[in-house]
Amino acid sequence: MAKDQQANDEEPVRSAARESVNRVSTGTLVAIQLLCGWILFVSINYLAATNHKAWDLSQNKHFTLSTQTASLLKSSLLKDREKPVQIIAVVRRSSAHYVRLHAMLEEYQRLAGGKLTLEFVDPIRDTDATLGIAATYDTSFVEDVVIINAAPPVSPLPEDAEDREDHARRMETLTKSHIRYVAVQDMLVFGADTRLERRLIGYQDEDQLSSAIRRAIEGTPRKFYLLADKSQVAGQEEDAPWDFLSRTFKNLNIELVPVRVSGMEKIPEDAAGVALVAPRYDLDQRELAVFREYWNRPRAAVYIVLDPTLKQQPPQLRAFLREHGVTPRATRLFTMQGNKQVYDVAATFTNVSAVGDLGNASTLFEGGCSTLEIRENAADLDLRRIEPYPLVKALDRYIAQPLDGSAPLPGPHYLGASISRGNERSDTVGDETARMIVVTNADFLRPRKRHKEHIDFLRNTTNWLIGREELMGIGPMPVKHYKLLLPASKVSFANMLNVIFIPGALMLVGISVWNIRRA
């Protein structure tokens, strides 16, 4: 009995000890869990801040930068800079375009990897900062504008007073050549509605910004000489071929300069390239000598667009192209749709470096096309280090009918070709290679027959000609702004739905849940 009594007396003591141990262990576990939760929270925030990733869930990827822009931001033009490119967006926060522009420029900054700085200034709220920027750039802000400053670091001043003055002038000129201004208004595309009123129909902000960044980094534009007395680029329609070509070249920081080859002794030494568009008149012997002299220079670049409506291409030009493995044929491509002949040619781009990311993409060339005979891997061309490659190939269903009425020619049928002269694979002399592009359709330059892939094709082939392969890619997709036109009854119903019905339904659900929990 005594032992049982002692055991009964010791049991509450052991129970109290176990409860004390359990409380201590529970508190320790809670503290450890809180510490682990805090560490997890900090780690997630750190990783989210240092490894930013955005997902574009829109159907047409309107908020994803194009591969051309990504290539520019990751290219050596930015990576090799000592001083980051500075972007100052003087834009009102109340602007309807502020949110889109802010998100886009932040993506530019992220892809540039520290080689691009971004600052947003509201000219209404940040008046002191706006006045400081206006004084620095010697300008005034009457509209929203984005300033891109890619000026290189200023070199030290010389000790001599006269040299200082000359140095200051040179530095000022150099700095101005690397500063660009892009008005937000120029990033918008306007059109006329059914009432002929001007309204917003789309955006070209990425195109404008990327072009301005490229031009600011490179500074003084390169010159591409158009042989105007042999070319046919005039047009009465809006955005005629000359306007389209000059604007596209300007976006690549290239100035398209019309010249008359008939009055030239030689192509200027500062030529980045020579263009010949839809030639109807042939080069005479002296003009051909001028043209050949340029082509024989290191890093020569020639862009030739042929007119397929001619029964025969200019003989001297045709002979020159034939020497380099590409022969224009006097043919017309067509296909049959029922009993009707269709001359608009569906084609695909080949997988060659000159077209960049367009390889295997399909397109449509309207207005008729002739064909090119391309002698790939010919022994005589290899001896002269000349390499012609097809760029654009018509689909197999198309027939090449000679204009003289003879039998159709067998395929494949090519609409474009690239020609390189030199050893492109050499690390020492590869940069000295001369390059040429030949296209047999001139109507892709016209506004009503121009497609998005034609613009990318022109940009990529031009970048290839002047040795800027790292800037090639697919350009920005056109972003359209849609306006829903609803009758007054539909607008009234939408307002009632948003203001009364949906809030009322949520309130009823809340009351029901409250009643259930109370019961």
SULDA-V572985 format. One record per pair of residues at least 12 apart in sequence whose C-alpha atoms are under 7 Angstrom apart, sorted by sequence separation. I is the first residue (numbers start at 1). J is the second residue. D is the distance in Angstrom with one decimal. If there is no record, write none. Layout:
# SULDA-V572985
i-><I | I>
j-><J | J>
d-><D | D>
This chain:
# SULDA-V572985
i-><188 | 189 | 190 | 348 | 349 | 376 | 421 | 422 | 460 | 189 | 348 | 349 | 375 | 376 | 420 | 421 | 460 | 188 | 189 | 348 | 374 | 420 | 421 | 188 | 189 | 347 | 348 | 420 | 187 | 188 | 347 | 374 | 419 | 420 | 154 | 187 | 188 | 346 | 347 | 419 | 187 | 312 | 346 | 418 | 419 | 456 | 311 | 345 | 346 | 394 | 418 | 456 | 344 | 345 | 393 | 394 | 417 | 418 | 187 | 344 | 345 | 393 | 394 | 417 | 344 | 392 | 393 | 416 | 417 | 267 | 344 | 345 | 392 | 416 | 151 | 266 | 343 | 344 | 390 | 392 | 415 | 416 | 262 | 265 | 343 | 391 | 415 | 261 | 390 | 391 | 151 | 267 | 273 | 274 | 275 | 276 | 277 | 278 | 279 | 390 | 391 | 150 | 151 | 273 | 274 | 275 | 276 | 277 | 278 | 279 | 389 | 390 | 93 | 149 | 150 | 272 | 273 | 274 | 275 | 276 | 277 | 278 | 388 | 389 | 436 | 85 | 86 | 87 | 88 | 89 | 90 | 91 | 92 | 149 | 224 | 226 | 228 | 388 | 389 | 435 | 84 | 85 | 86 | 87 | 88 | 89 | 90 | 91 | 92 | 148 | 149 | 222 | 223 | 224 | 225 | 226 | 227 | 228 | 229 | 388 | 84 | 85 | 86 | 87 | 88 | 89 | 90 | 91 | 92 | 148 | 180 | 221 | 222 | 223 | 224 | 225 | 226 | 227 | 228 | 229 | 282 | 387 | 388 | 84 | 90 | 147 | 148 | 221 | 222 | 223 | 224 | 225 | 226 | 227 | 281 | 282 | 283 | 386 | 387 | 147 | 221 | 223 | 225 | 227 | 280 | 282 | 283 | 386 | 387 | 146 | 147 | 282 | 333 | 386 | 79 | 145 | 146 | 180 | 332 | 333 | 385 | 386 | 74 | 78 | 145 | 146 | 179 | 332 | 333 | 385 | 73 | 74 | 145 | 178 | 215 | 332 | 385 | 73 | 144 | 145 | 178 | 214 | 331 | 352 | 144 | 211 | 330 | 331 | 350 | 70 | 178 | 211 | 329 | 350 | 177 | 329 | 349 | 350 | 371 | 372 | 177 | 328 | 329 | 349 | 350 | 371 | 372 | 233 | 328 | 329 | 348 | 349 | 371 | 231 | 232 | 327 | 328 | 347 | 348 | 370 | 225 | 231 | 232 | 326 | 327 | 347 | 348 | 223 | 224 | 231 | 232 | 326 | 327 | 347 | 223 | 224 | 225 | 226 | 227 | 231 | 326 | 346 | 347 | 223 | 224 | 225 | 226 | 227 | 230 | 325 | 326 | 345 | 346 | 222 | 224 | 225 | 226 | 230 | 325 | 230 | 92 | 91 | 90 | 91 | 90 | 89 | 90 | 89 | 88 | 89 | 87 | 88 | 87 | 88 | 308 | 87 | 308 | 86 | 87 | 308 | 324 | 326 | 335 | 86 | 325 | 335 | 85 | 86 | 334 | 335 | 85 | 148 | 333 | 334 | 150 | 333 | 334 | 149 | 150 | 333 | 148 | 332 | 333 | 83 | 331 | 332 | 371 | 83 | 331 | 332 | 370 | 331 | 332 | 369 | 330 | 331 | 369 | 330 | 367 | 366 | 365 | 366 | 363 | 311 | 355 | 356 | 355 | 354 | 355 | 354 | 354 | 356 | 357 | 356 | 357 | 299 | 308 | 299 | 301 | 302 | 303 | 304 | 305 | 306 | 307 | 308 | 298 | 299 | 300 | 301 | 302 | 303 | 304 | 305 | 306 | 307 | 298 | 299 | 300 | 301 | 302 | 303 | 304 | 305 | 306 | 307 | 298 | 305 | 306 | 305 | 69 | 278 | 301 | 301 | 272 | 244 | 241 | 241 | 240 | 240 | 239 | 207 | 206 | 204 | 203 | 202 | 203 | 202 | 201 | 202 | 201 | 200 | 201 | 75 | 71 | 72 | 71 | 68 | 68 | 68 | 67 | 68 | 67 | 68 | 66 | 67 | 66 | 66 | 65 | 62>
j-><200 | 201 | 202 | 360 | 361 | 388 | 433 | 434 | 472 | 202 | 361 | 362 | 388 | 389 | 433 | 434 | 473 | 202 | 203 | 362 | 388 | 434 | 435 | 203 | 204 | 362 | 363 | 435 | 203 | 204 | 363 | 390 | 435 | 436 | 171 | 204 | 205 | 363 | 364 | 436 | 205 | 330 | 364 | 436 | 437 | 474 | 330 | 364 | 365 | 413 | 437 | 475 | 364 | 365 | 413 | 414 | 437 | 438 | 208 | 365 | 366 | 414 | 415 | 438 | 366 | 414 | 415 | 438 | 439 | 290 | 367 | 368 | 415 | 439 | 175 | 290 | 367 | 368 | 414 | 416 | 439 | 440 | 287 | 290 | 368 | 416 | 440 | 287 | 416 | 417 | 178 | 294 | 300 | 301 | 302 | 303 | 304 | 305 | 306 | 417 | 418 | 178 | 179 | 301 | 302 | 303 | 304 | 305 | 306 | 307 | 417 | 418 | 122 | 178 | 179 | 301 | 302 | 303 | 304 | 305 | 306 | 307 | 417 | 418 | 465 | 115 | 116 | 117 | 118 | 119 | 120 | 121 | 122 | 179 | 254 | 256 | 258 | 418 | 419 | 465 | 115 | 116 | 117 | 118 | 119 | 120 | 121 | 122 | 123 | 179 | 180 | 253 | 254 | 255 | 256 | 257 | 258 | 259 | 260 | 419 | 116 | 117 | 118 | 119 | 120 | 121 | 122 | 123 | 124 | 180 | 212 | 253 | 254 | 255 | 256 | 257 | 258 | 259 | 260 | 261 | 314 | 419 | 420 | 117 | 123 | 180 | 181 | 254 | 255 | 256 | 257 | 258 | 259 | 260 | 314 | 315 | 316 | 419 | 420 | 181 | 255 | 257 | 259 | 261 | 314 | 316 | 317 | 420 | 421 | 181 | 182 | 317 | 368 | 421 | 115 | 181 | 182 | 216 | 368 | 369 | 421 | 422 | 111 | 115 | 182 | 183 | 216 | 369 | 370 | 422 | 111 | 112 | 183 | 216 | 253 | 370 | 423 | 112 | 183 | 184 | 217 | 253 | 370 | 391 | 184 | 251 | 370 | 371 | 390 | 111 | 219 | 252 | 370 | 391 | 219 | 371 | 391 | 392 | 413 | 414 | 220 | 371 | 372 | 392 | 393 | 414 | 415 | 277 | 372 | 373 | 392 | 393 | 415 | 276 | 277 | 372 | 373 | 392 | 393 | 415 | 271 | 277 | 278 | 372 | 373 | 393 | 394 | 270 | 271 | 278 | 279 | 373 | 374 | 394 | 271 | 272 | 273 | 274 | 275 | 279 | 374 | 394 | 395 | 272 | 273 | 274 | 275 | 276 | 279 | 374 | 375 | 394 | 395 | 272 | 274 | 275 | 276 | 280 | 375 | 281 | 144 | 144 | 144 | 145 | 145 | 145 | 146 | 146 | 146 | 147 | 146 | 147 | 147 | 148 | 368 | 148 | 369 | 148 | 149 | 370 | 386 | 388 | 397 | 149 | 388 | 398 | 149 | 150 | 398 | 399 | 150 | 213 | 398 | 399 | 216 | 399 | 400 | 216 | 217 | 400 | 216 | 400 | 401 | 152 | 400 | 401 | 440 | 153 | 401 | 402 | 440 | 402 | 403 | 440 | 402 | 403 | 441 | 403 | 443 | 443 | 444 | 449 | 453 | 403 | 457 | 460 | 460 | 460 | 461 | 461 | 464 | 472 | 473 | 473 | 474 | 431 | 440 | 432 | 434 | 435 | 436 | 437 | 438 | 439 | 440 | 441 | 432 | 433 | 434 | 435 | 436 | 437 | 438 | 439 | 440 | 441 | 433 | 434 | 435 | 436 | 437 | 438 | 439 | 440 | 441 | 442 | 434 | 441 | 442 | 442 | 210 | 442 | 465 | 466 | 466 | 445 | 445 | 446 | 446 | 447 | 447 | 476 | 476 | 478 | 479 | 479 | 480 | 480 | 480 | 481 | 481 | 481 | 482 | 470 | 470 | 471 | 471 | 471 | 472 | 473 | 473 | 474 | 474 | 475 | 474 | 475 | 475 | 476 | 476 | 479>
d-><6.9 | 5.7 | 6.9 | 5.7 | 5.6 | 5.9 | 5.7 | 6.6 | 5.2 | 4.9 | 5.5 | 6.5 | 6.9 | 6.5 | 6.6 | 5.1 | 6.8 | 6.2 | 5.5 | 4.3 | 6.7 | 5.7 | 6.4 | 4.7 | 6.8 | 5.7 | 6.0 | 4.4 | 5.9 | 6.0 | 5.5 | 7.0 | 5.6 | 6.4 | 6.9 | 4.9 | 7.0 | 5.9 | 6.1 | 4.9 | 4.4 | 5.8 | 4.4 | 5.7 | 6.4 | 6.1 | 6.0 | 5.6 | 6.4 | 5.6 | 4.7 | 6.0 | 6.9 | 5.1 | 5.9 | 6.1 | 6.0 | 6.4 | 6.3 | 5.8 | 6.3 | 4.5 | 7.0 | 5.2 | 4.4 | 5.7 | 6.0 | 5.5 | 6.6 | 6.8 | 5.9 | 6.9 | 5.2 | 4.3 | 5.1 | 5.2 | 6.7 | 5.6 | 6.5 | 5.0 | 5.9 | 6.2 | 6.2 | 6.6 | 5.0 | 5.0 | 5.4 | 6.4 | 6.0 | 4.9 | 4.9 | 6.2 | 6.3 | 6.3 | 5.8 | 6.2 | 5.8 | 5.5 | 6.5 | 4.4 | 6.6 | 5.2 | 6.7 | 4.4 | 4.9 | 4.7 | 4.8 | 4.7 | 4.7 | 6.8 | 5.5 | 6.4 | 6.2 | 6.3 | 6.2 | 6.7 | 5.6 | 6.3 | 5.9 | 6.4 | 6.4 | 4.6 | 6.7 | 5.3 | 6.8 | 6.2 | 5.9 | 6.0 | 6.1 | 6.2 | 6.1 | 6.3 | 4.8 | 4.6 | 6.6 | 6.6 | 5.3 | 5.6 | 6.5 | 5.7 | 4.4 | 4.7 | 4.9 | 4.9 | 4.9 | 4.8 | 4.8 | 5.4 | 6.2 | 5.7 | 6.7 | 6.6 | 5.7 | 6.0 | 5.9 | 5.8 | 6.1 | 5.6 | 5.3 | 4.4 | 5.0 | 6.2 | 6.3 | 6.3 | 5.9 | 6.1 | 5.9 | 6.7 | 6.8 | 5.2 | 6.1 | 4.9 | 4.7 | 4.8 | 4.9 | 4.8 | 4.7 | 5.4 | 5.8 | 6.9 | 4.8 | 5.6 | 6.6 | 6.5 | 6.3 | 6.0 | 6.4 | 5.0 | 6.0 | 6.1 | 6.0 | 5.8 | 6.0 | 5.7 | 6.4 | 6.8 | 6.3 | 6.9 | 5.3 | 4.8 | 6.0 | 6.7 | 6.4 | 5.9 | 6.9 | 6.3 | 6.9 | 5.7 | 6.6 | 5.8 | 6.5 | 6.7 | 6.8 | 4.6 | 6.7 | 6.7 | 5.1 | 5.8 | 6.8 | 5.8 | 5.7 | 6.5 | 7.0 | 6.1 | 5.6 | 6.3 | 5.4 | 5.9 | 6.1 | 5.2 | 6.2 | 6.0 | 4.3 | 4.3 | 5.1 | 4.9 | 6.5 | 4.9 | 6.1 | 5.5 | 6.1 | 6.9 | 5.1 | 6.9 | 5.6 | 4.8 | 6.6 | 6.3 | 6.9 | 6.9 | 4.7 | 6.5 | 6.5 | 5.3 | 5.0 | 5.5 | 5.8 | 5.9 | 5.9 | 5.4 | 6.1 | 6.2 | 5.7 | 4.6 | 7.0 | 5.5 | 6.2 | 6.8 | 4.7 | 6.9 | 5.8 | 6.4 | 5.4 | 5.8 | 6.2 | 5.5 | 6.4 | 6.6 | 5.5 | 6.9 | 6.7 | 4.8 | 5.4 | 6.4 | 5.0 | 5.4 | 6.5 | 6.9 | 5.8 | 5.4 | 6.3 | 5.6 | 6.6 | 4.1 | 5.4 | 5.4 | 6.3 | 5.8 | 6.3 | 4.7 | 4.7 | 6.0 | 5.4 | 5.4 | 4.7 | 4.8 | 4.6 | 5.7 | 5.2 | 5.7 | 6.6 | 6.6 | 6.2 | 6.0 | 5.6 | 6.1 | 6.1 | 6.6 | 5.0 | 5.7 | 6.8 | 4.7 | 5.8 | 6.4 | 5.4 | 6.2 | 5.9 | 4.3 | 5.8 | 6.2 | 7.0 | 5.0 | 5.7 | 6.6 | 6.8 | 4.7 | 5.4 | 5.9 | 6.4 | 5.1 | 6.6 | 6.9 | 6.4 | 5.1 | 6.0 | 4.8 | 5.9 | 6.4 | 5.4 | 6.1 | 4.7 | 6.6 | 6.2 | 5.4 | 5.5 | 5.5 | 6.8 | 6.7 | 5.3 | 4.6 | 6.8 | 5.6 | 6.3 | 6.6 | 5.9 | 5.4 | 6.6 | 6.7 | 5.3 | 6.4 | 5.7 | 4.1 | 6.9 | 6.0 | 5.8 | 5.3 | 5.3 | 5.9 | 6.0 | 6.6 | 6.5 | 6.0 | 6.8 | 6.7 | 6.2 | 6.2 | 5.6 | 6.7 | 5.8 | 5.3 | 5.5 | 5.7 | 5.1 | 5.7 | 6.3 | 6.9 | 6.1 | 4.9 | 6.0 | 6.5 | 5.8 | 6.0 | 5.9 | 6.1 | 6.4 | 6.1 | 4.8 | 5.1 | 4.5 | 5.0 | 4.6 | 4.9 | 4.8 | 4.8 | 4.8 | 6.2 | 6.1 | 4.5 | 6.2 | 5.7 | 6.4 | 6.4 | 6.4 | 6.0 | 6.1 | 5.6 | 5.9 | 6.7 | 6.2 | 6.0 | 6.1 | 6.3 | 5.4 | 6.5 | 6.7 | 7.0 | 5.1 | 5.5 | 6.0 | 6.7 | 6.3 | 6.5 | 6.7 | 7.0 | 5.3 | 5.3 | 6.4 | 3.9 | 5.6 | 4.6 | 4.6 | 6.6 | 6.6 | 6.3 | 6.3 | 5.4 | 5.3 | 6.1 | 5.7 | 4.4 | 5.1 | 5.5 | 5.3 | 5.3 | 6.2 | 6.5 | 5.5 | 5.0 | 6.9 | 6.4>
